């Protein structure tokens, strides 16, 4: 871990702690304190890559089971990432069908996806209903069907110019299950030009090319919400521990914090100096911050923070770098004026995952780097 990363992580932990110190007494804070609290929450949103707090859903909504299962696969306790390689990119979004009118046509509003994001893959998830053959005995001999997904280019979908083939698969006629089709090319077009989004067309034919009218997929209008058509989009916004400027908060907040917490801080500092550099809990409670309405999971997480003295001699339990060891010696021997003791900072950082509703009530799974102090050391 380099010096820049150490500074960013220390700044991040400060940001995470700022809102918590003000939430409980926000109503009684003076104007200066209210302004600092507002600024702290604004900067915390920047850490999460957002400009404003997403609006909570107007009605109680159950997230798609696929997104819940994906979250539980990649995240453990408090949203901590199990294995970084489990998730493709750092953002997964789910979009529900907005057409809600036709059995064979679907529309998904992807306007919330920024053009700067890298599109990795996009999937159309459809719940196939069990085929119900007509009275015509000839239909009973069909055990498989060919399902094709087209990008609609214009209103005349019956011509080759009006549609573009994205994916085709052969499926059992009588199965009832979720089916997934790759539609990455269409989604890329839609994110680059939102006006080009005219939806998707799904056709079902026999292997000989005849139309099968009794094979259908669940729609948002006619079936339970757990079976709604959905697009799942995997992207990467290339945010990797981006530095957040906190200079304005530091200069305004630290005097305030010292004024209100001087006694407790003095006790904590003496205790930390006796124990040396260690990791301490720092729980971020999204409900206390006021974010529980749009964050699905986790309800909060332990970011931890590092505190304690790094005085000579530095033992291996303090995980010192060679530079920190030399600096502590120079400080102890007073060989050079103005050389402070090394700092107790995170030397290992982990990522967390958030599952939340965006402004359009789409469910988003996002992975954030450098959010949890895994261990502390003298640097």
WOSULPE-V378635 format. One record per backbone hydrogen bond with DSSP energy under -0.5 kcal/mol. NH is the residue of the N-H (numbers start at 1). CO is the residue of the C=O. If there is no record, write none. Layout:
NH/CO + NH/CO
This chain:
6/2 + 7/3 + 8/4 + 9/5 + 10/6 + 11/7 + 12/8 + 13/9 + 14/10 + 15/11 + 16/12 + 17/13 + 18/14 + 19/15 + 20/16 + 21/17 + 21/18 + 22/18 + 22/19 + 23/19 + 24/20 + 26/23 + 28/25 + 29/25 + 29/26 + 34/30 + 35/31 + 36/32 + 37/33 + 38/34 + 39/35 + 40/36 + 41/37 + 42/38 + 43/39 + 44/40 + 45/41 + 46/42 + 47/43 + 48/44 + 49/46 + 50/45 + 63/61 + 67/64 + 68/64 + 69/65 + 70/66 + 71/67 + 72/68 + 73/69 + 74/70 + 75/71 + 76/80 + 79/76 + 80/77 + 81/351 + 82/74 + 86/83 + 87/84 + 89/87 + 90/235 + 91/235 + 92/365 + 93/233 + 94/363 + 95/231 + 97/229 + 98/107 + 99/107 + 102/105 + 106/200 + 110/108 + 113/110 + 114/112 + 117/114 + 118/236 + 119/117 + 120/118 + 120/234 + 121/234 + 123/232 + 124/181 + 125/123 + 125/230 + 126/124 + 126/179 + 128/126 + 128/177 + 129/216 + 131/173 + 132/214 + 133/131 + 137/135 + 139/136 + 140/137 + 141/138 + 142/139 + 143/141 + 145/171 + 146/205 + 147/145 + 147/169 + 148/146 + 148/203 + 149/167 + 150/201 + 151/164 + 152/150 + 152/199 + 153/162 + 154/162 + 157/155 + 159/156 + 162/159 + 163/160 + 164/151 + 166/149 + 167/149 + 169/147 + 171/145 + 171/169 + 173/143 + 175/172 + 177/128 + 179/126 + 181/124 + 183/122 + 187/183 + 188/184 + 189/185 + 190/186 + 191/187 + 192/188 + 193/189 + 196/193 + 197/194 + 198/152 + 198/196 + 200/106 + 201/150 + 202/104 + 203/148 + 205/146 + 206/210 + 209/206 + 212/204 + 213/211 + 215/212 + 216/214 + 218/127 + 223/219 + 227/224 + 228/225 + 230/125 + 231/95 + 232/123 + 233/93 + 233/231 + 234/121 + 235/91 + 235/233 + 236/118 + 240/238 + 250/246 + 251/247 + 252/248 + 253/249 + 254/250 + 256/252 + 257/253 + 258/254 + 259/255 + 260/256 + 261/257 + 262/258 + 265/261 + 266/262 + 267/263 + 268/264 + 269/265 + 270/266 + 271/267 + 272/268 + 273/269 + 274/270 + 275/271 + 276/272 + 277/309 + 278/307 + 280/305 + 284/301 + 285/283 + 286/284 + 286/299 + 287/299 + 289/285 + 290/286 + 291/286 + 292/286 + 294/291 + 295/291 + 296/294 + 296/355 + 297/355 + 301/284 + 303/282 + 303/301 + 304/282 + 305/280 + 307/278 + 309/272 + 315/313 + 318/315 + 319/316 + 320/315 + 321/378 + 325/321 + 326/322 + 327/323 + 328/324 + 329/325 + 330/326 + 331/327 + 332/328 + 333/329 + 334/330 + 334/331 + 335/330 + 336/330 + 339/336 + 340/338 + 342/310 + 345/343 + 345/377 + 347/375 + 348/375 + 350/372 + 352/368 + 353/79 + 354/366 + 355/297 + 356/354 + 356/364 + 357/294 + 358/362 + 361/358 + 363/94 + 364/356 + 365/92 + 366/354 + 366/364 + 367/90 + 368/352 + 371/350 + 372/350 + 373/303 + 374/348 + 374/372 + 375/348 + 377/345 + 378/318 + 379/343 + 379/377
